[in-house]
Amino acid sequence: MESLRLRLASAFEWGIAAAFLAATLAVFLLAIQNMQAPASPAAVTAMVGRTGETGREEADRGRLGQRLTRFYEYAGFRFIVVFEPFERRGEPRASAIYLP
């Protein structure tokens, strides 16, 4: 009887460990999925629409090319998106989103 209890306890512990591993993996995948940003300024404009742009736009020189900062207001929220290339002569992609 003691060996049966020991085997059941061990199986239960392994089951709990597997459940925690699966939950950790699910949270990690959810975080990765939410971290994916629109690739280009045209993609953000398509999502927010032209009415979301406040008209302010700043351009400056970054390490790898031109850095573009755009200001938006959508659904009552103001936010700033910074676009810059991630490689020399690359296409600008969203690199930061700020909520002032």
C-alpha positions as CSV (number, residue, x, y, z in Angstrom):
1,M,0.0,0.0,0.0
2,E,2.9,2.4,0.8
3,S,4.5,1.8,-2.6
4,L,1.2,2.6,-4.4
5,R,0.8,5.8,-2.4
6,L,4.4,6.7,-3.3
7,R,3.8,6.1,-7.1
8,L,0.6,8.1,-7.1
9,A,2.3,11.0,-5.3
10,S,5.1,11.0,-7.8
11,A,2.7,10.9,-10.7
12,F,0.7,13.7,-9.2
13,E,3.9,15.8,-8.8
14,W,4.9,15.2,-12.4
15,G,1.4,16.2,-13.5
16,I,1.6,19.5,-11.6
17,A,5.1,20.2,-13.0
18,A,3.9,19.5,-16.6
19,A,0.9,21.8,-16.0
20,F,3.1,24.6,-14.8
21,L,5.4,24.1,-17.8
22,A,2.5,24.3,-20.2
23,A,1.1,27.4,-18.5
24,T,4.6,29.1,-18.6
25,L,4.9,28.3,-22.3
26,A,1.4,29.6,-23.0
27,V,2.2,32.9,-21.3
28,F,5.5,33.2,-23.2
29,L,3.8,32.6,-26.5
30,L,1.1,35.2,-25.7
31,A,3.7,37.7,-24.8
32,I,5.6,37.1,-28.0
33,Q,2.4,37.4,-30.1
34,N,1.6,40.7,-28.4
35,M,5.1,42.1,-28.9
36,Q,4.8,42.0,-32.7
37,A,4.5,45.5,-34.0
38,P,3.3,46.8,-37.3
39,A,6.2,46.7,-39.7
40,S,5.9,50.1,-41.4
41,P,4.4,53.6,-41.0
42,A,1.8,52.7,-43.8
43,A,0.7,49.7,-41.6
44,V,0.0,51.9,-38.6
45,T,-1.8,54.4,-40.7
46,A,-4.0,51.6,-42.1
47,M,-4.8,50.5,-38.6
48,V,-5.5,53.9,-37.0
49,G,-6.7,55.7,-40.1
50,R,-5.8,59.2,-41.3
51,T,-8.0,60.7,-38.7
52,G,-5.8,59.3,-36.0
53,E,-2.7,61.3,-37.1
54,T,-2.3,64.6,-35.3
55,G,-0.2,66.0,-38.0
56,R,3.0,66.2,-36.0
57,E,5.9,64.3,-37.4
58,E,9.6,64.7,-36.6
59,A,12.5,63.2,-38.6
60,D,16.1,63.0,-37.4
61,R,19.2,60.9,-38.2
62,G,19.7,57.7,-36.3
63,R,22.6,55.3,-36.3
64,L,21.3,53.2,-39.1
65,G,19.3,55.7,-41.1
66,Q,16.5,58.2,-40.8
67,R,14.4,58.0,-37.6
68,L,10.7,59.1,-37.9
69,T,8.6,60.0,-34.9
70,R,4.8,60.3,-35.5
71,F,2.2,61.4,-33.1
72,Y,-1.3,59.8,-33.0
73,E,-4.6,60.1,-31.2
74,Y,-7.0,57.2,-31.5
75,A,-10.1,56.3,-29.4
76,G,-9.2,58.9,-26.8
77,F,-5.6,57.8,-26.4
78,R,-2.5,59.7,-27.5
79,F,0.6,57.8,-28.4
80,I,3.8,58.2,-30.2
81,V,5.4,55.7,-32.5
82,V,9.0,55.8,-33.5
83,F,10.0,54.2,-36.8
84,E,13.6,53.4,-37.7
85,P,15.5,50.9,-39.8
86,F,17.1,47.9,-38.0
87,E,19.8,47.5,-40.6
88,R,21.7,49.9,-43.0
89,R,19.5,50.9,-45.9
90,G,16.6,48.9,-44.4
91,E,13.0,49.7,-44.3
92,P,11.8,51.6,-41.3
93,R,9.9,49.6,-38.7
94,A,8.2,50.4,-35.4
95,S,10.9,50.5,-32.8
96,A,9.1,52.1,-29.9
97,I,5.6,53.1,-28.8
98,Y,5.2,55.7,-26.1
99,L,2.2,56.7,-24.1
100,P,2.6,60.3,-22.9
